[in-house]
Amino acid sequence: MRRVCFQLQVKPERLAEYTEHHRAVWPEMLRALKRSGWHNYSLFLREDGLLIGYVEVESLEAAQAAMEAEEVNARWQAQMSEFFVDLDGARPDTGFLELTEVFHLEDQLDALEN
C-alpha cells in the first residue's frame, strides 16, 4: 500500500463552509471512494486554509482513474472547486501538490530487523 500526502489551499473566507461540507460527505461519494481503492483517507485543515490530505492506495493513478469513472465524483469536484485557490483550472482531486515522504517509523524499524 502506498502512502500519499498532499496539500491544497482552501480560501480562508470559506473555511467554515468547507468544513461543514466534510462533516457529512454524501454517502454515495464515500462508497465511491471505497470502491475506488482509497483507504485510511483523512483531511487536516489549518486556520489559514492549508489543507493536508493523507490516503493509502495501491496506486494513486489507478485510484484517481477509478474515481474519474464515478458520476458522483464529477458533481463533488465541481462543488468543491470553488473552495480552493491556485488550481489553475484543475479539479481538487487532481490539482493538489503531492508531498514527499521523508520518514516512516515502521519502514525504518523493519530495516533494522532485516
N, C-alpha and C positions, 0 to 999 in steps of 0.2 A: 504494500500500500504506500502510495506517495503522499507525503505531507506538503500541502500548498498553503502559503501565507500570501495575502495580497493586501493592497492599500488602495483606497479611494478617498475622495474628499467630499463630504456632504456640505451643502450650503449651510452656513451657520444659522441663518434665519429660518431654516426648515428642519432643524434637529428634532423638535418635539413631534412634528408631523411624521417624520421618517421613523422615529422610534415607535410611534403609535401604530403605524402600518406593520411593524415587525412584532408587535405584541400578539397579533392574531393573523399570521400569514394564511392565505387561502388554503384550505385543506387539499385542493387539487394541485396546488403548487408544491406543497410538502410531499405529496405522493409522487409527483413527477421527479422531484429531486432524488428521492429514494430509489425510484425505478432507474434513474439515470446514473446511479453509482456514486452519488455524493454521500459521504459518511462523516460523522463527527463534525458537522458543519456549524461554525459559530461566527458571529459578528461582534466586534467590540468597537464602541464609539467613544471618542474623546470629546470634551466640551467644545473644542474649536472645530469639530466636524471631521477630524481624522478618523477614518473607518478602517479597521483592520479585520480581515476575514481569514478564517482558517478552515481548511477542508482536507479530508483524506480521500483519495481517489486511486483507482488502478492506473488511470491515465487522465490527465486534465483534458487533453484534446478529445478523448472519447466521451468523457462526461459532458463536456460542452456541446459536442455534436449531438449527443442523445437529448440534451435539453433543447437544442435547436429544433428538434423534431416534435417537441411538445407544444401544442397550441397555447396552453396556459402561460408558457414562458414568454411568448411574444407580448401577451397582454400585461404580464407582470413587469417586464423590462420597460415597456412603453410608459407605464405608470411610474416606475422608479427613476427613469432617466432624468426627470425634471428636478430631482433632489441633488444631483451631483454637479460639480464643476470639472472643467478640464477633460471632458470625454471626447472632444473633437469629433462628434458625430457617432462615436461608438456607443454600443449599449453597455450598461454597467457590468453585465456578465462576461464581456469580452474586453472592455476598456480599462480594466484595472492594471495596476503595476504589481507584478509578481515580485516578491521579496526573496532573497537568497538565504537559505538556512545555513547558519554557521555553527550551530551546536545542537546536538540531540543526545541527552543523557544515556538512553538505552543503547544507542549505537556505540558510544564510547565504552560503556560497560561491557557490551558484547565483545568489542575489540580486545579488551583486557583479558577476557576469559578464553580467547582463541589464540 
